[in-house]
Amino acid sequence: MKSMRRPDSAGVSEILGTILILAMTVVLFSTIIIWVSTVPTPSARTRLDVLSRMEPMYNQLGVEVGVNVTLSHQGGDSLPSFRTTIYVTSQRGNNPPQTDIVPIRLYNGFLANPNGLLDGSDTVWDIGERWAYRNFLLRSSDRITVSIVDNPKSVIVWFGDLSAPPGTRPPVFVDKWADGSWATAAIDPVEASRGFFFFANVGDPDGDLDAQSVFATITAWYGSNTACELPLPMRDDGVFPDRVPGDQVFALGASPCTSPPNPSMGWAGSIILLNATDFQGHQTTTRFVLTVVPPSGGGTTQRIPSELWQYIGFVQIRTGLAWVTNLNQPYGTILRFQPYRITAGQLNGDGGPLFHFKMENHGNTTIFIDGWTSAVFTSSARASVSPLYIVKPVDPLRPANAGGIAAYPGIATNPNDFQYAQVFDINPLDQETGGAPVEVLVAAKSAFRNDWPGNFRQETLFINILISGMAGPANMTYSQIIARWGPAYNPYTHLNDADPATRTTWYAQVIPFIGMVVY
């Protein structure tokens, strides 16, 4: 029997199905591979190890003037300058933070602002190289942070909070004050005739303050007590009831300088210099200006406040301390005339008039008068104004116009040639009483000459007194000035002193005085 074959499509279907599934798989995975290939590869994270150091900078006097920051590359990736920026942020106290943006650049001694310098051979910051930053506006006590930023990645690759190494920071005067009475918890004003105590809160960020090096120098009594111009030790031993040993508040207790036998308003404006040194030799200095008020009660004399004399003028004259003598008589003669009602004959007779004005200084600065000092006579009936200038007393036993008086020293054509022959001294113990009276003689028609005045006539005159000269250092008597600078002292040479305690000033004061009736 012959066999017969019939067509069968079952196997073809399986093969086609397999091929289709494989094709779909290939297409799907190809699409995934193509999509994945388009996803950007993540950048590698920059790794950096930096050693930071901040050191204070000091001047020749040991005063901190800035900080020096050094960052050393210890390991990790190199930092090209074109993609790296360093941010230095500082904050002092409660002030807003300040940020300085500094690039990386190779050391160059010709740069105007040599900051952000690299000590390598190129501008790539490699391992082992250092980056230096210097700033004269910052201090080691500021909070200083440094951030290194990778610009393309916008990532901070290193951050550091800097502080000075132990032993590199100087002492700090946190506060300083004067107290009129240590027995009370409150800070009392310093009163004249009561003495005072002085305190300073001194700290050291490194904890190495030399407690024996804290001292004060009082610069108030030149020439009178040289011991006060020497450093006086300040103590932190709890000697006062409201102080605890070791609380960093140093006290200047009772001494011949802070509690002198004759305290006065002359203390006002005096300067106290302070010093503190640590065991590393760092020195800090500062100053304190003392304020003194009149006694609150129980004093022997009620004083006019020193502030008031600034407005009414230092030199004053009382009504009864003016008289007239004649030039043919010695200026010390007892033959005197009252200027308030006087005859023309009394003024013009015996060589002409010599006016005497006896005045006192109620201020706190010695007044040196020059040849422009004068009495100015103004007529009530005419527009004329006639000054009579000061003359120099020479011999009270000789006639005034025959050697008893002389021209006041100085040169009228050279105002900078300051000369003086008389001084209005001060009384630092009592401004109301004032300094020793000074008798000013007025007779010359011209300044710095001894030419005598013309005739007076019947009229009513008003007299104003011009005090011209220079004011000496505050709170220094004339004897103290001479004791310090010598008898050749000239206030003109101290006009531009840097120290306000020795500086002088020009002085001019007009005193409306009296009316004089000539009949």
C-alpha positions in Angstrom: 0.0 0.0 0.0 1.3 3.4 -1.0 1.5 6.1 1.9 0.1 9.5 1.3 1.7 12.9 2.9 -0.6 15.8 3.7 0.6 19.5 4.3 0.8 20.6 8.0 1.5 24.3 9.1 1.8 23.8 12.8 5.7 23.9 12.9 5.9 27.1 10.8 3.7 28.9 13.3 6.0 28.1 16.2 9.1 29.3 14.3 7.5 32.5 13.2 6.4 33.2 16.8 9.8 32.7 18.1 11.3 35.0 15.5 8.8 37.7 16.2 9.4 37.5 20.0 13.2 37.7 19.4 12.8 40.7 17.1 10.6 42.5 19.7 13.2 41.8 22.4 16.1 43.1 20.2 14.1 46.3 19.4 13.1 46.9 23.0 16.6 46.5 24.4 18.1 48.5 21.6 15.7 51.4 22.5 16.7 51.1 26.2 20.4 51.1 25.3 20.0 54.1 23.1 18.0 56.0 25.8 20.5 55.1 28.5 23.4 56.3 26.3 21.8 59.7 26.2 21.7 60.1 30.0 24.8 62.3 31.1 27.3 60.6 33.2 27.4 62.0 36.8 30.6 64.0 37.6 33.0 62.6 40.1 32.9 64.3 43.5 35.9 66.5 44.2 37.8 65.3 47.3 40.0 67.7 49.2 42.1 67.7 52.4 43.2 71.2 53.6 45.1 72.3 56.7 44.1 75.8 57.8 46.0 78.3 60.0 45.3 81.8 61.1 47.9 84.0 62.8 47.5 87.6 64.1 49.9 90.2 62.7 51.4 92.9 65.1 53.2 96.2 64.5 56.4 97.3 66.2 54.5 98.3 69.3 52.9 94.9 69.7 49.4 96.0 68.6 47.4 93.6 66.4 46.9 95.1 63.0 45.5 92.2 61.0 45.4 88.5 60.3 47.3 86.1 58.0 45.5 83.0 56.8 47.4 80.0 55.3 45.7 77.0 53.7 47.9 74.0 52.9 46.7 71.4 50.3 47.2 68.1 52.1 45.6 65.7 49.7 42.8 65.1 47.2 42.2 66.6 43.8 44.1 69.5 42.2 42.2 72.8 42.0 42.6 74.8 38.8 42.3 78.6 39.3 39.8 79.0 36.5 37.2 76.9 38.2 38.0 77.6 41.9 36.9 80.5 44.1 37.6 81.0 47.8 35.2 83.0 50.1 36.5 84.5 53.3 33.7 85.5 55.6 34.2 87.5 58.9 31.9 88.8 61.6 32.8 91.1 64.5 30.4 91.0 67.4 26.9 91.6 66.4 27.8 93.4 63.2 26.6 91.8 59.8 29.0 89.3 58.2 31.4 90.6 55.6 32.6 88.3 52.7 35.7 88.7 50.7 35.8 86.8 47.3 39.4 85.8 46.6 40.7 84.0 43.5 43.7 81.7 43.3 46.7 83.3 41.6 50.4 82.8 41.4 52.6 84.8 43.7 53.6 88.2 42.2 55.4 90.8 44.3 54.1 93.6 42.0 50.5 93.0 42.8 48.8 96.1 44.4 46.7 93.8 46.7 48.7 90.6 47.1 46.0 88.3 48.4 45.1 84.7 47.4 48.6 83.9 46.4 49.8 80.4 45.6 53.4 79.3 46.2 53.5 76.8 43.4 54.9 77.0 39.9 51.5 77.5 38.1 48.0 78.5 38.9 46.8 75.0 39.7 46.7 74.3 43.4 48.3 70.9 43.8 49.1 68.8 46.9 51.9 70.3 49.0 51.3 73.9 47.9 50.0 76.7 50.1 47.5 79.5 49.6 48.0 82.7 51.5 45.5 85.5 52.5 46.3 88.7 54.4 43.8 91.2 55.7 44.5 94.3 57.8 40.8 95.0 58.6 40.3 91.7 60.4 41.3 90.7 63.9 41.9 87.3 65.5 39.0 87.8 67.8 36.6 88.0 64.8 34.7 84.9 63.7 36.3 83.9 60.4 35.3 81.1 58.0 36.7 80.0 54.7 34.8 78.2 51.9 36.4 76.7 48.8 33.9 76.4 45.9 34.1 74.4 42.7 32.4 76.9 40.3 31.2 74.5 37.5 29.7 72.1 40.1 28.5 75.0 42.4 29.7 72.9 45.3 31.6 73.7 48.4 34.5 71.3 48.4 35.9 72.5 51.7 34.8 74.7 54.7 36.7 75.7 57.7 36.0 77.8 60.9 39.3 79.5 61.7 40.7 80.6 65.1 44.1 81.8 66.1 46.5 79.2 67.6 46.9 79.3 71.4 49.4 81.8 72.5 49.2 84.1 69.5 46.5 86.6 70.7 47.2 89.6 73.0 45.3 90.6 76.1 42.0 92.5 75.7 40.7 95.5 77.8 37.0 94.5 77.9 36.0 97.5 80.0 37.5 100.3 82.1 35.9 102.8 84.5 36.5 105.2 87.4 34.5 105.0 90.6 34.1 107.7 93.2 33.3 105.2 95.9 34.1 101.4 95.9 31.8 100.9 98.9 28.7 101.0 96.7 27.7 98.6 94.0 26.8 101.4 91.6 29.6 103.3 89.7 29.7 106.7 91.4 31.0 109.8 89.6 34.4 111.1 90.6 34.0 114.2 92.7 36.7 116.8 93.4 38.2 116.6 96.9 37.0 113.0 97.3 39.6 110.8 95.5 38.7 107.9 93.3 39.3 104.3 92.4 40.0 102.9 89.0 39.1 99.5 87.5 39.8 97.6 84.3 38.3 94.3 83.1 41.2 92.5 81.3 40.9 89.2 79.6 43.1 87.1 77.3 41.7 84.7 74.6 44.6 82.4 75.1 44.4 82.4 78.9 48.1 83.4 79.3 47.7 86.9 80.8 50.6 88.0 83.1 48.7 89.4 86.0 51.8 91.3 87.2 51.9 93.2 83.9 48.6 95.1 84.3 49.4 98.7 85.3 48.2 102.3 84.9 50.0 105.6 84.4 48.2 108.8 85.4 49.3 111.8 83.4 47.5 114.5 85.2 50.0 116.2 87.6 53.0 117.1 85.5 55.7 118.7 87.6 53.9 118.3 90.9 54.2 114.6 91.6 56.5 112.7 89.4 55.6 109.5 91.1 52.2 109.7 89.4 54.0 109.5 86.0 55.3 106.1 86.8 53.4 102.8 86.2 51.1 102.0 89.1 50.3 98.2 89.5 46.7 97.1 89.3 45.6 94.2 91.4 43.1 91.3 90.9 43.2 90.0 94.4 39.7 90.9 95.7 41.0 93.8 97.8 37.7 95.6 97.3 34.5 94.2 98.9 32.6 93.9 95.6 35.5 92.2 93.8 36.4 88.5 93.7 40.0 87.3 93.3 40.6 86.1 89.8 37.5 87.7 88.2 39.8 89.5 85.7 38.8 92.9 87.1 42.0 94.7 88.1 41.8 97.6 90.6 43.9 100.7 91.2 43.4 101.3 94.8 44.1 104.3 97.0 47.5 105.8 96.3 49.2 109.3 96.4 47.9 109.7 92.9 44.3 108.6 93.1 43.8 110.1 96.6 46.2 113.1 96.8 46.2 115.4 99.8 44.7 118.3 97.7 42.4 116.8 95.1 40.8 119.2 92.7 38.8 119.9 89.6 42.1 119.8 87.8 41.7 116.1 87.4 39.1 116.7 84.7 40.3 115.7 81.3 43.5 113.9 82.6 44.5 110.7 80.8 45.2 107.3 82.4 47.4 105.1 80.2 46.8 101.3 80.6 49.1 98.3 79.8 48.7 94.5 79.9 51.1 91.9 78.6 50.8 88.1 78.3 53.5 85.5 78.8 54.2 85.3 75.1 55.2 89.0 75.1 52.1 90.4 73.4 51.4 93.8 74.8 48.1 95.8 74.7 47.8 99.5 75.6 44.8 101.8 75.8 43.8 105.0 77.5 41.0 106.4 79.7 39.9 110.1 80.0 38.9 111.0 83.5 35.7 113.0 84.2 35.4 115.0 87.4 32.4 116.7 88.8 32.1 119.3 91.7 31.4 118.0 95.2 27.8 116.9 95.6 27.6 118.6 99.0 29.5 119.4 102.2 32.3 121.0 100.3 34.0 124.1 101.7 33.4 126.2 98.5 30.6 126.1 96.0 32.3 126.2 92.6 31.0 127.5 89.3 31.0 124.4 87.0 34.0 124.3 84.8 31.7 124.0 81.8 30.3 127.5 82.5 33.6 129.2 82.3 33.9 128.0 78.7 31.1 130.4 77.8 31.7 133.4 80.0 35.5 133.5 79.5 38.3 132.5 81.8 39.7 135.9 82.7 37.4 138.1 84.8 37.6 141.5 86.5 35.7 142.9 89.4 34.4 146.5 89.3 36.5 147.8 92.1 39.8 146.4 90.7 40.5 149.2 88.2 42.2 152.5 88.7 44.2 155.2 87.0 47.7 156.7 87.8 49.8 159.2 85.9 52.8 158.3 83.8 55.0 160.8 85.7 54.5 158.7 88.8 55.8 155.1 89.5 53.1 152.7 88.6 53.0 151.5 92.2 52.1 155.0 93.5 49.3 155.4 96.0 48.1 158.5 94.1 45.2 156.8 92.3 42.0 157.9 90.6 38.8 156.1 90.1 38.0 155.8 86.3 34.2 155.8 86.7 34.0 159.7 87.2 37.2 161.5 86.4 38.2 164.9 85.1 40.1 165.5 81.9 42.7 167.3 83.9 43.3 164.2 86.0 43.7 162.0 83.0 45.9 164.4 81.0 48.0 165.8 83.7 51.5 164.6 84.8 52.3 162.8 81.5 49.0 161.2 80.8 47.0 158.3 82.2 48.2 154.8 83.0 45.2 152.4 83.4 45.4 149.5 85.8 43.2 146.4 85.5 43.6 143.7 88.1 42.1 140.4 86.8 42.0 136.7 87.7 41.8 133.5 85.7 38.8 131.3 86.7 39.3 128.7 84.0 41.3 125.5 83.7 44.0 126.6 81.3 46.8 129.1 82.0 46.5 132.2 79.7 49.7 133.7 78.2 48.9 137.3 77.1 50.7 139.1 74.3 51.1 142.7 73.2 47.7 142.9 71.4 46.0 142.9 74.8 44.3 146.3 75.2 41.5 148.4 76.6 39.2 149.8 73.9 37.5 153.2 74.5 34.3 153.9 72.6 32.7 157.4 72.7 29.0 157.8 73.2 29.0 161.1 71.2 31.1 160.1 68.2 32.1 157.1 66.1 35.8 157.1 67.2 37.3 154.0 68.8 40.6 154.4 70.6 42.5 151.4 72.0 45.2 151.6 74.6 47.6 148.7 74.5 49.3 146.8 77.3 52.8 147.8 78.5 55.3 145.7 80.5 55.9 146.6 84.1 59.7 147.0 84.8 60.4 149.0 88.0 57.7 150.1 90.5 60.0 152.7 92.1 60.7 154.7 88.9 58.3 156.9 87.0 56.3 154.9 84.6 57.4 157.0 81.6 61.0 157.1 82.7 61.9 153.4 82.9 59.2 152.2 85.1 57.3 150.5 82.2 58.5 149.3 78.8 57.1 148.2 75.5 55.4 144.8 75.7 57.7 142.2 73.9 56.7 141.1 70.4 56.7 142.3 66.8 53.5 143.9 65.4 54.4 142.9 61.8 55.0 139.2 62.7 52.0 137.7 64.5 53.7 134.3 64.6 56.5 135.7 66.8 54.6 135.0 70.0 56.1 136.5 73.2 54.6 137.1 76.6 55.6 138.8 79.8 52.6 138.1 82.0 50.5 135.0 82.7 47.1 134.5 84.1 47.6 131.4 86.3 44.9 128.9 87.3 43.7 127.6 90.6 42.8 124.0 90.0 41.5 123.6 93.6 38.8 126.3 93.3 37.7 127.9 90.0 35.4 130.3 91.8 38.4 131.9 93.6 40.6 131.7 90.5 44.3 132.1 90.1 46.5 134.8 91.6 45.4 138.3 90.4 47.5 139.9 87.7 47.7 143.6 87.2 47.6 144.6 83.6 49.0 148.1 82.7 47.5 149.9 79.6 48.9 153.1 78.2 50.4 152.7 74.7 48.7 154.1 71.6 50.4 151.3 69.5 50.8 147.6 70.1 54.4 146.6 71.2 55.4 150.2 71.7 55.6 152.7 74.6 54.2 155.7 72.9 51.8 157.6 75.2 48.2 158.4 74.5 46.7 161.7 73.4 44.6 164.0 75.5 41.2 163.0 76.8 38.2 165.4 76.6 34.9 165.7 78.3 32.6 162.9 77.1 31.2 159.5 78.1 33.3 156.5 77.2 32.6 152.8 77.3 35.6 150.5 78.1 35.9 146.9 76.7 39.0 144.9 77.6 40.5 142.6 75.0 42.6 139.7 76.4 44.8 138.4 73.6 47.2 135.5 73.8 47.4 131.7 74.1 45.9 129.1 76.4 48.2 126.5 77.8 47.7 122.8 78.5 44.5 122.0 80.4 44.7 121.6 84.2 48.3 122.6 84.5 49.4 125.6 86.6 52.2 127.9 85.3 54.6 126.4 87.9 53.8 122.9 86.6 54.4 124.0 83.1 57.8 125.5 83.9 58.8 122.5 86.0 58.2 120.2 83.0 59.4 122.3 80.0 61.7 124.9 81.7 61.6 128.7 81.9 62.0 129.1 78.1 58.6 127.5 77.5 56.6 129.1 74.7 53.0 127.9 74.1 53.3 128.7 70.4 55.6 125.7 69.9 52.9 123.3 71.2 50.0 124.4 69.0 50.2 121.2 66.9 51.1 118.6 69.6 49.7 115.2 68.9 49.1 114.7 72.6 46.0 116.7 73.6 47.3 116.9 77.2 50.1 119.2 76.1 48.5 121.0 73.1 47.9 124.7 73.3 45.5 127.0 71.5 45.1 130.7 70.5 43.0 132.6 73.0 41.0 135.9 72.7 38.4 137.2 75.1 36.4 140.5 75.2 35.3 141.7 78.6 32.6 144.4 78.5 33.7 146.4 81.5 32.6 149.8 82.6 31.5 153.3 81.5 33.8 156.2 82.2 32.4 159.7 82.5 35.1 162.4 81.8 34.0 165.9 82.8 
